[in-house]
């Protein structure tokens, strides 16, 4: 998947920075992009590859709306320079099985939806690694994903309902 | 004079019951008697919030709403009210489907494009379900009248009548409409600014339990019970979500969220220094509803959206007062603020 189109008016994309060639595995598919060396993973996903599920909430690693999995671990893609992704595995919300989020929907885990793509990436990571619940509560593990609408009960209840 | 038939004493008693008020008060007194650095307290707030615009607001708005009958037997609700996560699409679908006895997937909610939908007023003021939802019901009734059906016609009868009408009137549109009318018995005088400020009020009693660390003046909310009477609860999951979200915003407002201004601008306009609660900062919000149907709201509903933000701060400050002996009067009651009044167990805040 090579995409040379300039998909934004953001000056960061028009400035002829030195271009980097970065290859990584995106949702299981080998991917190579040619990008300015200062680009963030979030920008590459959203503006070059058209994967707009990850959201830019705060752009400083506080809110978690941009959460993706990097080598299988949740990470704030707004804080990851694209060159650090070289040779690594990136999974985004677009690759999730929609059926996996059904318990979250039933519990009222989403309202406005701005936090939801990041919330489900962390929530499903917890559900795929239930051993972490032996040492951490769901509320501790979800604390990196801010939500202003639900008060978190719907999110926590949805994860608890989906636990194996 | 408020006489809406709601049982406010029942709201209060339910809150005391669900929160275990009496037992917890005794337990906290025993716990605090040890004079440990951590103190516990329980606080109560009773409050109410009007649904819809104040005074003559709804009369001036003259909100209009349409329900169109489609040739395939479905209906389309045309309203200007916006889905922003609070559940308008779901609740309007429920209201329209119930009114005409249709399945939910036979109800289409039109995109709120003002080129296509009438002005049903803004999506504010705890009015969408109560006031605009009532217009959905009345527009459904009007559609049924235009089809020549009796008031009791539902389901198959409505679907068949829609198809028949469109066969008889090809390429024409069939639209039921409703315009807001002041409910009987609700009176407001704009000249004297007296009368019924709102058609109906939601009533609530919230109980907060806190732990205060006297060394750091950090406050943790350890339990929260939110009991409210909101008329008919149309969708329990959505209504509970409104309450839980509002309460957690209220906890943030009470304890941590502070806009700092400099030269007319907010200087802490980032999530790094404008702190909002995370999932780990708040307890489960325990929600209970009492229902006294309001005859002029959709299915008996009253307004809910704004209510839950009103109660948490007073409940939490009352709990801190009980835990520390201080008399806090300012929010957000950050540790820095609490320290100035709690240090000597002072009674006078600021």
Interface residues (C-beta under 8 A of the other chain):
Chain A: X57 X58 X60 X62 X63 X106 X107 X108 X110 X111 X112 X113 X137 X138 X139 X140 X142 X143 X144 X145 X146 X147 X148 X149 X150 X151 X152 X153 X154 X155 X156
Chain B: X84 X85 X86 X87 X237 X238 X240 X241 X243 X244 X245 X246 X247 X248 X249 X270 X271 X272 X276 X278 X279 X280 X281 X282 X284 X285
